[in-house]
């Protein structure tokens, strides 16, 4: 069953973005699936404004959906891979989108709301790194691809430090 991600959770993530870059309007989650509704509006960097989403806007949408979904997963404590980790500690410098590959099949209008979907396919541990591999699509596969999110676990435990050094 899809659970609504709260306005507080969305605000927590969106407050780090400039107002003109806050594209995520609402989101739901049913692990491992995260869905969001977006509105881009006028592009902020191109004169005259472009009437379709570009790689820049879609990447921001993807970042926002990923981070708000991760916040909810951390808070729900239902994902064993995230056990013992703290979203607020990782968010700034320990949660990295290391790769995203996008393919556009059709334009996505910046003047109306559209839907996005992210699915976490797998988690992999590499020492102090936790890697989430995902697939995503926006507006019925008008844009689709893969994203890799890396969580850098704090190196406070001496056993973890030794394990990461191997």
C-alpha positions as CSV (number, residue, x, y, z in Angstrom):
1,X,0.0,0.0,0.0
2,X,1.4,3.4,-1.0
3,X,2.1,5.7,2.0
4,X,2.0,9.5,1.6
5,X,5.3,11.2,2.3
6,X,4.5,14.0,4.7
7,X,4.7,17.7,3.9
8,X,7.2,18.0,6.8
9,X,9.5,15.4,5.1
10,X,9.2,17.1,1.8
11,X,10.0,20.5,3.4
12,X,13.1,19.0,5.1
13,X,14.5,18.0,1.8
14,X,13.3,21.0,-0.3
15,X,14.6,23.7,2.1
16,X,18.1,23.0,0.8
17,X,17.1,24.0,-2.7
18,X,16.5,27.5,-4.0
19,X,12.8,28.3,-4.3
20,X,12.9,28.3,-8.1
21,X,14.4,24.8,-8.0
22,X,11.8,23.2,-5.7
23,X,10.1,20.9,-8.2
24,X,8.7,18.1,-6.1
25,X,5.1,18.8,-5.0
26,X,4.1,15.5,-3.4
27,X,5.4,12.0,-3.0
28,X,4.3,8.5,-2.0
29,X,6.3,5.4,-1.1
30,X,5.7,1.7,-1.0
31,X,9.2,0.3,-0.5
32,X,11.1,-0.3,-2.8
33,X,9.0,2.1,-5.0
34,X,8.9,5.9,-4.6
35,X,6.6,8.1,-6.6
36,X,6.4,11.9,-6.9
37,X,4.5,14.7,-8.6
38,X,6.5,17.5,-10.0
39,X,6.0,21.0,-11.5
40,X,9.0,22.7,-13.1
41,X,7.5,26.0,-14.3
42,X,9.7,28.4,-16.1
43,X,13.3,27.4,-16.5
44,X,15.5,29.7,-14.4
45,X,18.7,29.6,-16.4
46,X,17.6,30.0,-20.0
47,X,16.3,33.1,-21.7
48,X,13.8,32.7,-23.2
49,X,12.5,30.0,-20.9
50,X,12.5,26.5,-22.4
51,X,9.0,24.9,-22.5
52,X,10.3,21.3,-22.0
53,X,12.3,19.7,-19.2
54,X,16.0,19.3,-19.9
55,X,18.6,17.1,-18.3
56,X,19.2,19.8,-15.7
57,X,15.6,19.9,-14.4
58,X,15.1,16.1,-14.6
59,X,18.3,15.7,-12.5
60,X,16.9,18.0,-9.9
61,X,13.6,16.1,-9.9
62,X,15.5,12.9,-9.5
63,X,17.6,14.2,-6.7
64,X,14.6,15.5,-4.8
65,X,12.6,12.3,-5.2
66,X,15.6,10.2,-4.1
67,X,16.4,12.3,-1.0
68,X,12.8,12.6,0.1
69,X,12.3,8.9,-0.3
70,X,15.5,8.2,1.6
71,X,14.4,10.5,4.5
72,X,11.1,8.5,4.8
73,X,13.0,5.2,4.7
74,X,15.4,6.3,7.4
75,X,12.5,7.5,9.6
76,X,10.4,4.3,9.0
77,X,13.3,2.1,10.1
78,X,11.9,-0.7,7.8
79,X,15.0,-1.2,5.7
80,X,17.7,-3.3,7.4
81,X,20.5,-1.8,5.2
82,X,19.9,1.6,6.8
83,X,19.9,0.3,10.4
84,X,22.2,2.4,12.6
85,X,22.5,5.2,10.1
86,X,21.3,8.8,10.5
87,X,19.8,10.7,7.6
88,X,20.7,14.2,8.9
89,X,24.4,13.1,9.4
90,X,24.6,11.7,5.8
91,X,22.5,14.2,3.9
92,X,25.0,16.9,3.5
93,X,28.3,15.1,2.7
94,X,27.6,11.4,3.1
95,X,24.8,10.8,0.6
96,X,26.1,11.0,-3.0
97,X,24.5,10.5,-6.3
98,X,27.5,9.0,-8.1
99,X,25.9,8.2,-11.4
100,X,22.6,8.8,-13.2
101,X,22.0,7.9,-16.8
102,X,19.0,9.3,-18.6
103,X,17.4,8.8,-21.9
104,X,14.6,11.0,-23.3
105,X,12.0,9.6,-25.6
106,X,9.5,12.5,-25.6
107,X,9.5,16.1,-24.3
108,X,8.1,16.7,-20.8
109,X,6.3,20.0,-20.6
110,X,7.5,22.5,-17.9
111,X,4.0,24.1,-17.8
112,X,2.1,21.2,-16.2
113,X,2.5,18.6,-13.4
114,X,4.0,15.3,-14.3
115,X,4.8,12.1,-12.5
116,X,8.1,10.4,-11.6
117,X,8.9,6.9,-10.3
118,X,12.1,5.6,-8.6
119,X,12.5,1.9,-7.8
120,X,15.4,0.7,-5.5
121,X,16.6,-2.4,-7.2
122,X,19.4,-3.5,-4.8
123,X,21.7,-2.5,-2.0
124,X,25.4,-3.5,-1.9
125,X,27.9,-3.0,0.9
126,X,31.5,-2.1,0.1
127,X,33.3,-1.5,3.4
128,X,32.0,1.8,4.7
129,X,30.0,2.4,1.5
130,X,26.4,1.4,1.0
131,X,25.3,1.5,-2.6
132,X,21.7,1.7,-3.8
133,X,21.1,0.9,-7.5
134,X,17.8,2.2,-8.8
135,X,15.8,2.6,-12.0
136,X,13.6,5.6,-12.7
137,X,11.1,7.0,-15.2
138,X,9.3,10.3,-15.6
139,X,6.0,10.8,-17.4
140,X,5.3,7.3,-18.7
141,X,8.9,6.7,-19.7
142,X,9.3,10.0,-21.5
143,X,12.6,10.0,-19.6
144,X,14.0,6.9,-18.0
145,X,17.3,5.5,-16.7
146,X,19.3,4.4,-13.8
147,X,20.7,6.1,-10.7
148,X,23.3,5.0,-8.2
149,X,23.2,6.5,-4.7
150,X,26.2,6.0,-2.3
151,X,25.9,6.3,1.4
152,X,29.2,6.9,3.2
153,X,28.9,5.3,6.6
154,X,30.6,7.1,9.5
155,X,34.0,5.6,10.4
156,X,33.6,5.7,14.2
157,X,33.7,2.0,14.9
158,X,37.3,0.7,14.9
159,X,36.2,-2.6,13.4
160,X,34.5,-0.7,10.5
161,X,37.7,1.3,10.0
162,X,39.8,-1.9,9.7
163,X,37.2,-3.6,7.4
164,X,37.2,-0.5,5.1
165,X,41.0,-0.5,4.9
166,X,41.1,-4.1,3.6
